Amino acid sequence: MRISVIGCGYLGAVHASAMAELGHDVVGIDVDERKIADLSAARPPFFEPGLPEILRSATDSGRLRFSTDIADAADADVHFIAVGTPQAHGRDAADLTFVDAAFEALIPHLREGSLVVGKSTVPVGTAARLADRLAEAAPHASLAWNPEFLREGYAVKDTIEPDRLVYGVADERAAFVLDDVYRTAITAGTPRVVTDYATSELVKVAANAFLATKISFINAMAEIAEVTGADVTQLADALGHDARIGRRFLNAGVGFGGGCLPKDIRAFTARAEELGLAESVAFLREVDAINLRRRQRVVDLAHELLGGTVNRRRIAVLGVTFKPESDDVRDSPALDVAVQLKGLGAHVVATDPEGIENARLRHPQLDYVDDTTEALRGAELVVLVTEWREYRNLDPAATAALVDAPVLIDGRNVLDAAAWRAAGWRYHGLGRP
């Protein structure tokens, strides 16, 4: 099919590349000239495993091209809107400026039978509003909402082999068109849910709210475990054997971050308040508060382990991205911890396999090094806050030889505590004795 993708950030670039890899004829549109130049040269403007390969394959085949001119989308049958919905400045609500701008810019270029498909994460009610606008300005076109469920680090796989497809539609034709778009996944047996606009919008934010709640729940248990001497990791293992609960997302530590979960649960709460239903999602305020407390706990623990002050103490921070296999530092717990320690006078040396450039743009006051060994050398405290494989695989004895003091905070509870203690380390996990 002929497809346009409006917005070529993280979501849009992956979606456009994956659709072209599946055989569609795709044009990606974005106002950022540098981003379009990079993508046209098959250079992803961010780190995502698997994306360089499909981007190169799709552009070389001629099935994928990029442009800054939205008029180049006019020949498409299906138009995906994949622009960002950041948190509004000074408020918890989602900022829909980019969604509305993309929608209005696209309207003059819609042909008879065109289908506009929203993929951006939006407050419930947005699709109905846009559908009314489309009926007024371009009644020859129709709207569907098709939320994304991408995991950073696995976005290519999640697009080509999704675990479910959700269509929010007002008529059967829109569902049939989307079936043609996703024919490969449907043929492979991917579950498909056809529903209304409101439900499709709620699926995404409800999923993020549930995952955030699960993470904050186990972190709340970690707070209790730290006081009582229980081991939150063993607690999570025991809970995970209950089929009603499951083990995934029950990993206690420094908490969640990134460009989705934090802002999405805040926007969901704000939207519920607008609807007069603040009580229904009041618990999400505490979910957010618990999450932020875990970052402070790492800072407090650093104080305790360094005798009451971090001032002028050399601290190695391993990781600045919000999760491994990503260069995303938006609302990163790791970067937040590093900045807080720096603000308290510590000499922070931070490292990360992929996120240093983005971190430096946001917080140039930190000292960054590319090499893990260099970051560790002379450290009086090591804080592991992003569970990159290379940090999980560090040898305790070899690492001890590099530092001035073998003191470690495992902010993700991913290391073998017994092995590190046997190598002479003062090991401290979160919620572990």
QUIJOQUI-V881947 format. One record per residue. N is the residue number from 1. RES is the residue in three letters. OMEGA is omega in degrees with one decimal (NA if undefined). BURIAL is 1 if it has 16 or more other C-alpha atoms within 10 Angstrom, else 0. Layout:
{{N RES OMEGA BURIAL} {N RES OMEGA BURIAL}}
This chain:
{{1 MET 175.1 0} {2 ARG -171.6 1} {3 ILE 167.8 1} {4 SER 175.5 1} {5 VAL -177.5 1} {6 ILE -174.6 1} {7 GLY -175.8 1} {8 CYS 170.0 1} {9 GLY -176.9 1} {10 TYR -178.7 1} {11 LEU -173.9 1} {12 GLY -179.3 1} {13 ALA 178.4 1} {14 VAL -177.2 1} {15 HIS -179.6 1} {16 ALA -178.9 1} {17 SER -178.7 1} {18 ALA 178.5 1} {19 MET 177.6 1} {20 ALA 178.2 1} {21 GLU 178.6 1} {22 LEU 174.2 1} {23 GLY 178.9 1} {24 HIS 175.5 1} {25 ASP -166.7 1} {26 VAL 169.0 1} {27 VAL 176.9 1} {28 GLY -176.2 1} {29 ILE 175.2 1} {30 ASP -179.5 1} {31 VAL -177.9 0} {32 ASP -175.3 0} {33 GLU -179.7 0} {34 ARG 179.0 0} {35 LYS -179.9 1} {36 ILE 178.0 1} {37 ALA 179.4 1} {38 ASP -178.6 0} {39 LEU 178.6 1} {40 SER 177.1 1} {41 ALA -180.0 0} {42 ALA 175.0 1} {43 ARG 178.4 1} {44 PRO 179.9 1} {45 PRO 177.6 1} {46 PHE -179.0 1} {47 PHE 174.1 1} {48 GLU -178.7 1} {49 PRO 177.6 0} {50 GLY -178.2 0} {51 LEU -179.2 1} {52 PRO -176.9 1} {53 GLU -178.0 0} {54 ILE 176.3 1} {55 LEU 178.0 1} {56 ARG -179.7 1} {57 SER -176.2 1} {58 ALA 179.1 1} {59 THR 178.9 1} {60 ASP -178.4 0} {61 SER -176.7 0} {62 GLY -179.4 0} {63 ARG -176.3 1} {64 LEU 174.1 1} {65 ARG -176.6 1} {66 PHE -177.8 1} {67 SER 172.8 1} {68 THR -177.0 1} {69 ASP -176.6 0} {70 ILE 175.7 1} {71 ALA 178.6 0} {72 ASP 177.0 1} {73 ALA -170.3 1} {74 ALA -177.6 1} {75 ASP -175.7 1} {76 ALA 174.6 1} {77 ASP -176.7 1} {78 VAL -177.8 1} {79 HIS 177.1 1} {80 PHE 174.2 1} {81 ILE -173.1 1} {82 ALA -179.3 1} {83 VAL -176.7 1} {84 GLY 173.9 1} {85 THR -176.2 1} {86 PRO 174.8 1} {87 GLN -178.7 1} {88 ALA -178.8 0} {89 HIS 177.0 0} {90 GLY -179.0 0} {91 ARG 177.1 0} {92 ASP -174.7 1} {93 ALA 176.3 1} {94 ALA 176.4 1} {95 ASP -176.7 1} {96 LEU -177.9 1} {97 THR -176.2 0} {98 PHE 177.1 1} {99 VAL -178.4 1} {100 ASP -179.3 0} {101 ALA 179.6 0} {102 ALA -179.2 1} {103 PHE -178.7 1} {104 GLU 179.5 0} {105 ALA -177.4 0} {106 LEU -172.4 1} {107 ILE -177.9 1} {108 PRO -174.7 0} {109 HIS -179.4 1} {110 LEU 180.0 1} {111 ARG 175.3 1} {112 GLU 178.7 0} {113 GLY 179.3 0} {114 SER 176.0 1} {115 LEU 174.6 1} {116 VAL -174.9 1} {117 VAL 177.2 1} {118 GLY 172.6 1} {119 LYS -179.5 1} {120 SER 176.7 1} {121 THR -172.6 1} {122 VAL 174.5 1} {123 PRO 179.1 1} {124 VAL -176.3 1} {125 GLY -178.6 0} {126 THR -177.5 1} {127 ALA 179.5 1} {128 ALA 178.1 1} {129 ARG -179.9 0} {130 LEU 177.2 1} {131 ALA 176.9 1} {132 ASP 178.8 0} {133 ARG 179.5 0} {134 LEU 179.2 1} {135 ALA -179.7 0} {136 GLU -171.9 0} {137 ALA -177.8 0} {138 ALA -176.4 1} {139 PRO 177.8 1} {140 HIS 179.7 0} {141 ALA 179.3 1} {142 SER -174.4 1} {143 LEU 170.1 1} {144 ALA 173.7 1} {145 TRP -171.2 1} {146 ASN -173.1 1} {147 PRO 177.0 1} {148 GLU 178.4 1} {149 PHE -174.3 1} {150 LEU 171.0 1} {151 ARG 178.0 0} {152 GLU -174.4 1} {153 GLY 179.9 1} {154 TYR -170.8 0} {155 ALA 179.9 1} {156 VAL 178.3 1} {157 LYS -177.5 1} {158 ASP 177.9 1} {159 THR -177.7 1} {160 ILE 179.6 1} {161 GLU -176.3 1} {162 PRO 177.9 1} {163 ASP 170.7 0} {164 ARG 175.1 0} {165 LEU 179.0 1} {166 VAL 177.5 1} {167 TYR 168.1 1} {168 GLY -172.4 1} {169 VAL 175.8 1} {170 ALA 178.9 1} {171 ASP -176.2 0} {172 GLU -177.7 0} {173 ARG -179.6 0} {174 ALA 178.4 1} {175 ALA 178.7 1} {176 PHE 179.0 0} {177 VAL 178.9 1} {178 LEU 174.8 1} {179 ASP 177.7 1} {180 ASP 178.1 0} {181 VAL -173.2 1} {182 TYR -175.0 1} {183 ARG -178.1 0} {184 THR -179.5 0} {185 ALA -179.8 1} {186 ILE 178.1 1} {187 THR 179.6 0} {188 ALA 175.8 0} {189 GLY 179.0 0} {190 THR 177.8 1} {191 PRO -175.1 0} {192 ARG 179.2 0} {193 VAL 177.5 0} {194 VAL -172.9 1} {195 THR -179.9 1} {196 ASP -178.3 1} {197 TYR -173.4 1} {198 ALA -179.4 1} {199 THR -179.5 1} {200 SER 176.9 1} {201 GLU -178.3 1} {202 LEU -178.3 1} {203 VAL -176.4 1} {204 LYS -176.6 1} {205 VAL 177.9 1} {206 ALA 178.0 0} {207 ALA 179.5 0} {208 ASN 178.7 1} {209 ALA 179.8 1} {210 PHE -179.9 0} {211 LEU 178.1 1} {212 ALA 179.1 1} {213 THR -179.9 1} {214 LYS 178.8 1} {215 ILE -179.1 1} {216 SER 176.7 1} {217 PHE -177.6 1} {218 ILE 175.3 1} {219 ASN 172.6 1} {220 ALA 175.5 1} {221 MET 177.4 1} {222 ALA 177.7 1} {223 GLU 178.7 1} {224 ILE 179.9 0} {225 ALA -178.9 1} {226 GLU -179.3 1} {227 VAL -173.0 0} {228 THR -178.4 0} {229 GLY 177.2 0} {230 ALA 179.1 1} {231 ASP -174.4 1} {232 VAL 179.1 1} {233 THR 176.2 1} {234 GLN 175.7 0} {235 LEU 179.4 1} {236 ALA 177.9 1} {237 ASP -179.2 0} {238 ALA 178.1 0} {239 LEU -176.2 0} {240 GLY 177.8 1} {241 HIS 175.7 0} {242 ASP -176.3 0} {243 ALA 179.6 0} {244 ARG -175.1 0} {245 ILE -179.8 0} {246 GLY -175.0 0} {247 ARG -175.2 0} {248 ARG -179.0 0} {249 PHE 171.9 1} {250 LEU 179.1 1} {251 ASN 179.9 1} {252 ALA 179.2 1} {253 GLY -174.8 1} {254 VAL 171.7 1} {255 GLY -175.6 1} {256 PHE 178.0 1} {257 GLY 178.8 1} {258 GLY -175.0 1} {259 GLY -175.5 1} {260 CYS -170.5 1} {261 LEU -176.3 1} {262 PRO -176.2 1} {263 LYS -178.9 1} {264 ASP 179.3 1} {265 ILE 176.7 1} {266 ARG 178.8 1} {267 ALA 178.0 1} {268 PHE 178.2 1} {269 THR -179.9 1} {270 ALA -179.9 1} {271 ARG 177.5 1} {272 ALA 177.8 1} {273 GLU 176.7 0} {274 GLU -179.6 0} {275 LEU -178.1 0} {276 GLY -176.5 0} {277 LEU -177.1 0} {278 ALA -177.1 1} {279 GLU -175.3 0} {280 SER -178.1 0} {281 VAL -179.0 1} {282 ALA -179.0 0} {283 PHE -179.4 0} {284 LEU 173.9 1} {285 ARG 179.3 0} {286 GLU 174.8 0} {287 VAL 179.1 1} {288 ASP -178.0 1} {289 ALA 177.4 0} {290 ILE -178.7 1} {291 ASN -179.2 1} {292 LEU 178.2 1} {293 ARG -177.6 1} {294 ARG 175.9 1} {295 ARG 179.7 1} {296 GLN 179.3 1} {297 ARG 178.3 1} {298 VAL 178.9 1} {299 VAL 178.7 1} {300 ASP 180.0 0} {301 LEU 176.0 0} {302 ALA 175.8 1} {303 HIS -177.4 1} {304 GLU -175.2 0} {305 LEU 179.8 1} {306 LEU 172.3 1} {307 GLY 174.9 0} {308 GLY 177.0 0} {309 THR 175.4 0} {310 VAL -176.1 1} {311 ASN 177.7 0} {312 ARG 177.3 0} {313 ARG -178.2 1} {314 ARG -177.8 1} {315 ILE 175.4 1} {316 ALA 178.1 1} {317 VAL -178.2 1} {318 LEU 179.5 1} {319 GLY 173.4 1} {320 VAL 177.7 1} {321 THR -176.9 1} {322 PHE 176.7 1} {323 LYS 176.9 1} {324 PRO -178.8 1} {325 GLU 179.5 1} {326 SER 172.0 1} {327 ASP -175.1 1} {328 ASP 178.8 1} {329 VAL 178.5 1} {330 ARG 179.7 1} {331 ASP -178.0 1} {332 SER 175.4 1} {333 PRO -178.8 1} {334 ALA -179.2 1} {335 LEU 178.0 1} {336 ASP 178.0 1} {337 VAL -179.7 1} {338 ALA -178.7 1} {339 VAL 178.0 1} {340 GLN 179.7 1} {341 LEU 177.0 1} {342 LYS 179.9 1} {343 GLY 178.5 0} {344 LEU 173.9 0} {345 GLY -179.5 0} {346 ALA 170.5 1} {347 HIS -175.1 1} {348 VAL 173.2 1} {349 VAL -174.9 1} {350 ALA 177.8 1} {351 THR 179.4 1} {352 ASP -179.6 1} {353 PRO -173.5 1} {354 GLU -167.5 1} {355 GLY -173.4 1} {356 ILE -177.7 1} {357 GLU 179.2 0} {358 ASN 179.0 1} {359 ALA -179.2 1} {360 ARG 177.8 0} {361 LEU -178.4 0} {362 ARG -175.6 0} {363 HIS -177.7 0} {364 PRO -178.1 0} {365 GLN 179.1 0} {366 LEU 171.7 1} {367 ASP -178.9 1} {368 TYR 174.3 1} {369 VAL -179.0 0} {370 ASP -171.9 0} {371 ASP -179.2 0} {372 THR 179.9 1} {373 THR 179.6 0} {374 GLU 178.8 1} {375 ALA -176.5 1} {376 LEU -172.2 1} {377 ARG 177.4 1} {378 GLY -177.3 1} {379 ALA 174.1 1} {380 GLU 176.4 1} {381 LEU 175.6 1} {382 VAL 179.2 1} {383 VAL 176.7 1} {384 LEU -176.3 1} {385 VAL 171.0 1} {386 THR -167.8 1} {387 GLU 173.8 1} {388 TRP -176.9 1} {389 ARG -176.9 0} {390 GLU 175.9 0} {391 TYR 177.4 1} {392 ARG -176.9 1} {393 ASN 179.0 0} {394 LEU 176.6 0} {395 ASP -175.2 0} {396 PRO -177.5 1} {397 ALA 179.4 1} {398 ALA 179.3 0} {399 THR 179.1 1} {400 ALA -179.5 1} {401 ALA -177.3 0} {402 LEU -171.1 1} {403 VAL 174.8 1} {404 ASP 179.3 0} {405 ALA -177.9 1} {406 PRO -179.3 1} {407 VAL -171.5 1} {408 LEU 167.8 1} {409 ILE 177.2 1} {410 ASP -174.8 1} {411 GLY 179.1 1} {412 ARG 179.1 1} {413 ASN -176.6 1} {414 VAL -177.7 1} {415 LEU 176.9 1} {416 ASP -174.7 0} {417 ALA -177.7 1} {418 ALA -179.1 0} {419 ALA -179.8 0} {420 TRP 177.9 1} {421 ARG 178.6 1} {422 ALA 179.3 0} {423 ALA 174.8 0} {424 GLY -177.2 0} {425 TRP 165.6 1} {426 ARG -175.8 1} {427 TYR 177.6 1} {428 HIS 171.6 1} {429 GLY 178.6 1} {430 LEU -178.1 1} {431 GLY 180.0 1} {432 ARG -178.5 1} {433 PRO NA 0}}
